[in-house]
Amino acid sequence: MSVTITVTCRHCGSENLKRFGRAPNGKQKYWCHDCGRQSRDDPAPNGYAPERREEILRAYEERSSLRGLERTFGVSRGTVVSWIKKK
């Protein structure tokens, strides 16, 4: 008894995929022959959780420097600056 798993393109729905290496987190990457786009197995959502984002912004409001936030929380300065501009 064998189990066949069919992987489809997240962008166009095609099954015409080719394995395309591995992502830095170890997940399998695929390349679609039909639309030419890349995708991964079970992608994780992008971004930070809202609670984490608020925690970082609160630390910034308490006079932490952008470099300090970068070192402490592991988030880039550009990301924090964009959050501040949106607020």
Secondary structure, 3 states (H helix, E strand, C coil): CCCCCCCCCCCCCCCCEEEEEECCCCCEEEEECCCCCEEECCCCCCCCCHHHHHHHHHHHHCCCCHHHHHHHHCCCHHHHHHHHHHC
